[in-house]
Amino acid sequence: MFFPLVPVRFNKPPIIPGRPLYRDMPIVRLSIRYGNKTFPGWAHVDSMSDFVLLPDSVATTLQIDLTSAPTHVITVVGGSQVKVRFAEVTLHLRHPLGGVRWPATIAFGPTQRWIFGHFGGLEFFHFALDAVNEEMLLVPRDNLPPLP
C-alpha cells in the first residue's frame, strides 16, 4: 500500500535562513477498535518510536479502562520520560484500495499526535520511505497476527 507524504508545519520553524516551514511526513489513516466502538485518526509513521502510541483521550472515548493496565515509562526525544499504559485493541490500517486489520497491544499516554511505531505496528510490515516521490510503502508481513 502506497501512502502519500503529507506536509506538516513545524511547531517552531528552524532559524536557518531559506529553510521550509514544513516537512513532508508519512501519515496514515488508522482506526482503533475496542469492544463495539471504533475511533478513526491520522497516525504519524515513526520508525524510531518503540510503540504505537495514542492519546489518553482516545482511550477515554473508547471507554478503555486503563486504571489497572500495564504501565511503562518511555523516553521521548529530548530525554523527557513519559508514563504510558497498554491495552489490547484491534487496529485497522486504512487505504483507498483496501486495508488490513490486526490485534495489537498499544500504548496510551499524554500525547496529542497518534504515533505508528514499531511494537504493535511497523513490526508487522515491510516499509520504505521514498522522500523524492513523496510516498511511503507499507506491505504486510507474514507475521501479521490474524483476528480471533
C-alpha positions in Angstrom: 0.0 0.0 0.0 1.4 3.4 -1.0 0.6 6.4 1.1 1.4 10.0 0.1 3.6 12.1 2.4 1.7 15.0 4.0 3.2 18.5 4.5 3.3 19.2 8.3 4.2 22.7 9.6 7.0 22.8 12.2 5.7 23.8 15.7 8.7 26.2 15.8 10.3 27.0 12.4 14.0 26.5 12.1 16.1 29.7 12.4 18.2 28.6 9.4 17.5 31.1 6.6 15.9 29.7 3.5 14.6 26.5 5.1 11.0 25.5 4.6 8.3 26.0 7.3 7.1 22.4 6.9 8.3 18.9 6.3 6.7 16.1 4.3 5.8 13.3 6.7 4.4 9.8 6.4 0.9 9.9 7.9 -1.6 7.0 7.6 -5.3 6.6 8.2 -5.7 4.3 11.2 -8.8 3.2 13.1 -8.7 1.7 16.6 -11.5 -0.7 17.7 -12.2 -1.7 21.3 -15.3 -3.7 22.1 -18.0 -2.4 19.8 -16.5 1.1 19.5 -14.3 2.4 16.7 -12.4 5.6 16.5 -10.5 6.9 13.4 -7.5 9.1 13.3 -4.3 10.0 11.4 -1.1 8.4 12.6 2.5 9.7 12.1 4.7 6.8 11.0 7.8 6.8 13.2 10.3 4.1 12.8 12.2 5.4 15.8 9.2 5.0 18.1 9.2 1.7 20.0 5.4 1.6 20.3 2.1 2.5 18.7 1.2 5.4 20.9 -2.2 7.2 21.0 -3.5 10.0 23.2 -5.2 9.1 26.5 -8.3 10.9 25.2 -8.7 8.1 22.6 -8.8 5.5 25.4 -11.4 7.7 27.2 -13.5 8.0 24.1 -13.4 4.2 23.5 -14.1 3.6 27.2 -10.9 1.7 27.8 -10.2 1.3 31.5 -6.5 1.9 32.0 -6.5 2.1 35.8 -5.1 -1.4 36.2 -3.4 -1.6 32.8 0.3 -2.5 32.5 2.5 0.6 32.6 5.9 1.6 31.2 8.0 4.7 31.1 9.2 5.8 27.7 11.9 8.3 26.9 10.9 10.8 24.2 13.1 13.0 22.0 14.9 15.4 24.3 15.1 12.9 27.1 11.8 13.5 28.9 10.3 10.4 30.4 6.6 9.8 30.0 4.4 7.2 31.6 2.2 5.1 29.3 -0.4 2.4 29.8 -1.1 -0.5 27.5 -4.3 -2.1 26.2 -5.2 -4.7 23.6 -7.2 -3.4 20.7 -7.8 -4.0 17.0 -6.0 -1.7 14.6 -7.2 -1.1 11.0 -4.7 0.5 8.6 -7.0 2.1 6.1 -6.2 2.6 2.4 -8.4 3.7 -0.6 -7.7 0.3 -2.3 -8.3 -1.7 0.9 -6.8 -2.1 4.3 -5.6 -4.5 6.9 -6.7 -5.3 10.5 -4.9 -7.0 13.3 -5.0 -7.3 17.1 -2.3 -5.2 18.8 -1.2 -4.2 22.3 -0.6 -0.4 22.1 0.3 2.4 24.4 -1.8 5.3 25.6 -0.2 8.4 27.1 -0.1 12.2 27.3 0.4 12.9 23.6 -1.6 14.9 21.0 -0.4 13.0 18.0 -1.1 9.4 17.0 2.3 7.6 16.6 2.6 4.4 14.5 5.7 2.9 15.9 7.4 -0.5 16.0 5.7 -2.8 18.5 2.1 -3.4 17.6 2.6 -1.6 14.2 5.6 -1.5 12.0 6.9 -4.8 13.2 4.2 -6.4 11.0 5.1 -4.5 7.8 7.8 -4.1 5.3 8.2 -0.4 4.9 10.1 2.1 2.8 10.1 5.8 2.7 10.6 7.4 -0.7 11.1 11.1 0.0 11.8 12.0 -3.6 8.5 10.6 -4.8 6.8 11.8 -1.6 5.4 8.4 -0.6 5.6 5.6 2.0 5.2 1.9 1.2 3.7 -0.5 3.7 3.4 -4.2 2.9 2.0 -6.6 5.5 4.5 -9.3 6.6 3.6 -13.0 7.1 3.8 -12.4 10.9 0.8 -10.1 10.9 -1.4 -11.6 13.6 -4.9 -12.8 12.4 -8.0 -11.5 14.1 -9.6 -14.0 16.6 
